[in-house]
């Protein structure tokens, strides 16, 4: 067993190598430690803006797409429920109102046609909203025909439904 003489004492070779390694590591790590005794010329900031990562950008794009799709659905359903929201021309609004009135009258006469096909006579209260009188009921043989009293209000010559079909006839 050999002895090594160092500044701190006398050690065997094994212990001397361990102490020497420890001193080397300590010396190298001291180089990387921050020295608080030196005055620092750099100002430390706490809020350094960090660039967005790809994940957060992708999440933003996904949420933007979801929000866009939801707004398109909402807007299209609003237009479906309220089709006259963006109609500013009174002529177009009047044409749409007259079309809707004609469709409402067609539905009333279709209901009358179903009543006639079941063999019932329609009540006088079942009539179009813009009708100025009761419906005209005409019987020719075994064919019963219910006509609108004033089809000119809708721009038609005749509006009627026979008992053999629930189809409404516009002339």
C-alpha atoms as a printed R data frame, in Angstrom:
    type eleno elety resid chain resno        x      y       z
1   ATOM     1    CA   UNK     A     1    0.000  0.000   0.000
2   ATOM     2    CA   UNK     A     2    1.416  3.315  -1.108
3   ATOM     3    CA   UNK     A     3    0.763  6.647   0.468
4   ATOM     4    CA   UNK     A     4    0.010  9.837  -1.346
5   ATOM     5    CA   UNK     A     5    0.932 13.098   0.178
6   ATOM     6    CA   UNK     A     6   -1.392 15.949  -0.646
7   ATOM     7    CA   UNK     A     7   -2.007 19.421   0.762
8   ATOM     8    CA   UNK     A     8   -4.737 18.169   3.012
9   ATOM     9    CA   UNK     A     9   -3.119 15.028   4.311
10  ATOM    10    CA   UNK     A    10   -1.637 11.625   3.644
11  ATOM    11    CA   UNK     A    11   -3.946  9.124   1.948
12  ATOM    12    CA   UNK     A    12   -3.768  5.751   0.282
13  ATOM    13    CA   UNK     A    13   -3.972  5.648  -3.520
14  ATOM    14    CA   UNK     A    14   -7.649  4.695  -3.554
15  ATOM    15    CA   UNK     A    15   -8.706  7.475  -1.205
16  ATOM    16    CA   UNK     A    16   -6.410  9.986  -2.899
17  ATOM    17    CA   UNK     A    17   -8.045  9.347  -6.295
18  ATOM    18    CA   UNK     A    18  -11.517  9.762  -4.777
19  ATOM    19    CA   UNK     A    19  -10.553 13.038  -3.093
20  ATOM    20    CA   UNK     A    20   -8.866 14.305  -6.257
21  ATOM    21    CA   UNK     A    21  -11.987 13.491  -8.312
22  ATOM    22    CA   UNK     A    22  -14.174 15.211  -5.782
23  ATOM    23    CA   UNK     A    23  -12.039 18.357  -5.863
24  ATOM    24    CA   UNK     A    24  -12.055 18.356  -9.680
25  ATOM    25    CA   UNK     A    25  -15.841 18.054  -9.843
26  ATOM    26    CA   UNK     A    26  -16.275 20.792  -7.250
27  ATOM    27    CA   UNK     A    27  -13.955 23.111  -9.148
28  ATOM    28    CA   UNK     A    28  -15.782 22.552 -12.445
29  ATOM    29    CA   UNK     A    29  -19.240 22.959 -10.908
30  ATOM    30    CA   UNK     A    30  -18.185 26.226  -9.277
31  ATOM    31    CA   UNK     A    31  -17.571 27.624 -12.752
32  ATOM    32    CA   UNK     A    32  -21.245 27.149 -13.642
33  ATOM    33    CA   UNK     A    33  -22.691 28.414 -10.371
34  ATOM    34    CA   UNK     A    34  -24.008 31.956 -10.252
35  ATOM    35    CA   UNK     A    35  -21.724 34.189  -8.299
36  ATOM    36    CA   UNK     A    36  -23.888 36.428  -6.124
37  ATOM    37    CA   UNK     A    37  -20.947 38.533  -5.014
38  ATOM    38    CA   UNK     A    38  -20.451 40.040  -8.493
39  ATOM    39    CA   UNK     A    39  -22.770 42.869  -9.479
40  ATOM    40    CA   UNK     A    40  -25.010 41.841 -12.330
41  ATOM    41    CA   UNK     A    41  -25.331 44.109 -15.333
42  ATOM    42    CA   UNK     A    42  -28.334 42.282 -16.773
43  ATOM    43    CA   UNK     A    43  -31.795 43.108 -15.512
44  ATOM    44    CA   UNK     A    44  -33.824 40.019 -14.786
45  ATOM    45    CA   UNK     A    45  -37.380 40.024 -16.120
46  ATOM    46    CA   UNK     A    46  -40.071 37.808 -14.787
47  ATOM    47    CA   UNK     A    47  -42.542 37.958 -17.676
48  ATOM    48    CA   UNK     A    48  -40.733 36.833 -20.757
49  ATOM    49    CA   UNK     A    49  -43.185 36.214 -23.612
50  ATOM    50    CA   UNK     A    50  -42.949 32.627 -24.694
51  ATOM    51    CA   UNK     A    51  -43.776 31.709 -28.273
52  ATOM    52    CA   UNK     A    52  -46.911 29.612 -28.640
53  ATOM    53    CA   UNK     A    53  -46.281 25.985 -29.149
54  ATOM    54    CA   UNK     A    54  -47.812 24.081 -32.004
55  ATOM    55    CA   UNK     A    55  -50.346 22.455 -29.660
56  ATOM    56    CA   UNK     A    56  -51.849 25.725 -28.478
57  ATOM    57    CA   UNK     A    57  -51.993 27.104 -32.021
58  ATOM    58    CA   UNK     A    58  -53.736 23.938 -33.190
59  ATOM    59    CA   UNK     A    59  -56.217 24.162 -30.332
60  ATOM    60    CA   UNK     A    60  -56.961 27.747 -31.279
61  ATOM    61    CA   UNK     A    61  -57.583 26.783 -34.893
62  ATOM    62    CA   UNK     A    62  -59.821 23.888 -33.830
63  ATOM    63    CA   UNK     A    63  -61.877 26.132 -31.519
64  ATOM    64    CA   UNK     A    64  -62.092 28.745 -34.262
65  ATOM    65    CA   UNK     A    65  -63.473 26.090 -36.620
66  ATOM    66    CA   UNK     A    66  -65.976 24.869 -34.026
67  ATOM    67    CA   UNK     A    67  -67.112 28.436 -33.344
68  ATOM    68    CA   UNK     A    68  -67.441 29.154 -37.062
69  ATOM    69    CA   UNK     A    69  -69.484 26.003 -37.646
70  ATOM    70    CA   UNK     A    70  -71.755 26.774 -34.693
71  ATOM    71    CA   UNK     A    71  -72.327 30.334 -35.891
72  ATOM    72    CA   UNK     A    72  -73.122 29.115 -39.429
73  ATOM    73    CA   UNK     A    73  -75.651 26.633 -38.014
74  ATOM    74    CA   UNK     A    74  -77.224 29.305 -35.832
75  ATOM    75    CA   UNK     A    75  -77.419 31.775 -38.722
76  ATOM    76    CA   UNK     A    76  -78.925 29.244 -41.142
77  ATOM    77    CA   UNK     A    77  -81.523 28.114 -38.583
78  ATOM    78    CA   UNK     A    78  -82.397 31.741 -37.889
79  ATOM    79    CA   UNK     A    79  -82.919 32.350 -41.617
80  ATOM    80    CA   UNK     A    80  -85.031 29.198 -41.832
81  ATOM    81    CA   UNK     A    81  -87.201 30.222 -38.877
82  ATOM    82    CA   UNK     A    82  -87.484 33.900 -39.875
83  ATOM    83    CA   UNK     A    83  -87.143 34.130 -43.676
84  ATOM    84    CA   UNK     A    84  -88.313 37.744 -43.819
85  ATOM    85    CA   UNK     A    85  -85.583 39.109 -41.540
86  ATOM    86    CA   UNK     A    86  -83.429 40.457 -44.373
87  ATOM    87    CA   UNK     A    87  -86.204 41.449 -46.789
88  ATOM    88    CA   UNK     A    88  -86.125 45.198 -47.128
89  ATOM    89    CA   UNK     A    89  -88.057 45.471 -50.412
90  ATOM    90    CA   UNK     A    90  -91.792 45.872 -49.704
91  ATOM    91    CA   UNK     A    91  -92.739 44.324 -53.063
92  ATOM    92    CA   UNK     A    92  -90.839 41.131 -52.240
93  ATOM    93    CA   UNK     A    93  -92.365 41.025 -48.752
94  ATOM    94    CA   UNK     A    94  -95.865 41.474 -50.226
95  ATOM    95    CA   UNK     A    95  -95.257 38.711 -52.788
96  ATOM    96    CA   UNK     A    96  -94.077 36.366 -50.036
97  ATOM    97    CA   UNK     A    97  -97.136 37.211 -47.917
98  ATOM    98    CA   UNK     A    98  -99.502 36.494 -50.826
99  ATOM    99    CA   UNK     A    99  -97.728 33.180 -51.525
100 ATOM   100    CA   UNK     A   100  -98.090 32.245 -47.864
101 ATOM   101    CA   UNK     A   101 -101.803 33.167 -47.893
102 ATOM   102    CA   UNK     A   102 -102.336 30.992 -51.010
103 ATOM   103    CA   UNK     A   103 -100.489 28.097 -49.328
104 ATOM   104    CA   UNK     A   104 -102.633 28.478 -46.188
105 ATOM   105    CA   UNK     A   105 -105.781 28.378 -48.348
106 ATOM   106    CA   UNK     A   106 -104.498 25.283 -50.177
107 ATOM   107    CA   UNK     A   107 -104.009 23.509 -46.854
108 ATOM   108    CA   UNK     A   108 -107.586 24.398 -45.801
109 ATOM   109    CA   UNK     A   109 -108.977 23.025 -49.066
110 ATOM   110    CA   UNK     A   110 -106.837 19.889 -48.712
111 ATOM   111    CA   UNK     A   111 -108.403 19.331 -45.292
112 ATOM   112    CA   UNK     A   112 -111.849 19.806 -46.877
113 ATOM   113    CA   UNK     A   113 -110.874 17.226 -49.533
114 ATOM   114    CA   UNK     A   114 -110.003 14.684 -46.823
115 ATOM   115    CA   UNK     A   115 -113.349 15.335 -45.157
116 ATOM   116    CA   UNK     A   116 -115.163 14.825 -48.483
117 ATOM   117    CA   UNK     A   117 -113.273 11.580 -49.213
118 ATOM   118    CA   UNK     A   118 -114.430 10.228 -45.821
119 ATOM   119    CA   UNK     A   119 -118.027 11.093 -46.763
120 ATOM   120    CA   UNK     A   120 -118.416 14.044 -44.390
121 ATOM   121    CA   UNK     A   121 -119.791 17.422 -45.367
122 ATOM   122    CA   UNK     A   122 -117.424 20.227 -44.422
123 ATOM   123    CA   UNK     A   123 -118.482 22.718 -41.794
124 ATOM   124    CA   UNK     A   124 -118.896 26.335 -42.953
125 ATOM   125    CA   UNK     A   125 -116.314 27.427 -40.375
126 ATOM   126    CA   UNK     A   126 -113.598 25.580 -42.316
127 ATOM   127    CA   UNK     A   127 -112.618 28.212 -44.861
128 ATOM   128    CA   UNK     A   128 -109.674 30.299 -46.007
129 ATOM   129    CA   UNK     A   129 -108.624 33.234 -43.811
130 ATOM   130    CA   UNK     A   130 -109.081 35.805 -46.610
131 ATOM   131    CA   UNK     A   131 -112.436 34.414 -47.688
132 ATOM   132    CA   UNK     A   132 -115.247 36.975 -47.600
133 ATOM   133    CA   UNK     A   133 -118.037 34.395 -47.474
134 ATOM   134    CA   UNK     A   134 -118.784 30.699 -46.984
135 ATOM   135    CA   UNK     A   135 -117.418 28.095 -49.386
136 ATOM   136    CA   UNK     A   136 -119.602 27.165 -52.355
137 ATOM   137    CA   UNK     A   137 -120.727 23.508 -52.251
138 ATOM   138    CA   UNK     A   138 -121.957 22.151 -55.600
139 ATOM   139    CA   UNK     A   139 -123.241 18.611 -56.185
140 ATOM   140    CA   UNK     A   140 -123.280 17.088 -59.672
141 ATOM   141    CA   UNK     A   141 -124.509 13.489 -59.529
142 ATOM   142    CA   UNK     A   142 -122.327 11.714 -56.981
143 ATOM   143    CA   UNK     A   143 -119.493 14.282 -57.238
144 ATOM   144    CA   UNK     A   144 -119.436 16.942 -54.520
145 ATOM   145    CA   UNK     A   145 -117.255 19.961 -55.242
146 ATOM   146    CA   UNK     A   146 -116.337 22.652 -52.702
147 ATOM   147    CA   UNK     A   147 -115.167 25.926 -54.274
148 ATOM   148    CA   UNK     A   148 -113.656 29.119 -52.921
149 ATOM   149    CA   UNK     A   149 -116.152 32.031 -52.992
150 ATOM   150    CA   UNK     A   150 -113.550 34.615 -54.075
151 ATOM   151    CA   UNK     A   151 -110.543 33.030 -55.868
152 ATOM   152    CA   UNK     A   152 -109.668 36.387 -57.469
153 ATOM   153    CA   UNK     A   153 -108.209 37.497 -54.112
154 ATOM   154    CA   UNK     A   154 -105.379 35.049 -54.802
155 ATOM   155    CA   UNK     A   155 -105.118 35.834 -58.515
156 ATOM   156    CA   UNK     A   156 -106.919 32.623 -59.544
157 ATOM   157    CA   UNK     A   157 -110.027 31.930 -61.605
158 ATOM   158    CA   UNK     A   158 -111.145 28.953 -59.505
159 ATOM   159    CA   UNK     A   159 -109.994 27.096 -56.403
160 ATOM   160    CA   UNK     A   160 -111.875 23.887 -55.645
161 ATOM   161    CA   UNK     A   161 -111.611 20.325 -54.378
162 ATOM   162    CA   UNK     A   162 -113.840 17.367 -55.406
163 ATOM   163    CA   UNK     A   163 -114.890 14.488 -53.140
164 ATOM   164    CA   UNK     A   164 -113.169 11.819 -55.269
165 ATOM   165    CA   UNK     A   165 -109.723 13.347 -54.657
166 ATOM   166    CA   UNK     A   166 -108.211 15.428 -51.901
167 ATOM   167    CA   UNK     A   167 -106.041 17.229 -54.498
168 ATOM   168    CA   UNK     A   168 -106.769 20.957 -54.624
169 ATOM   169    CA   UNK     A   169 -107.318 22.341 -58.149
170 ATOM   170    CA   UNK     A   170 -106.130 25.856 -59.000
171 ATOM   171    CA   UNK     A   171 -107.326 27.435 -62.256
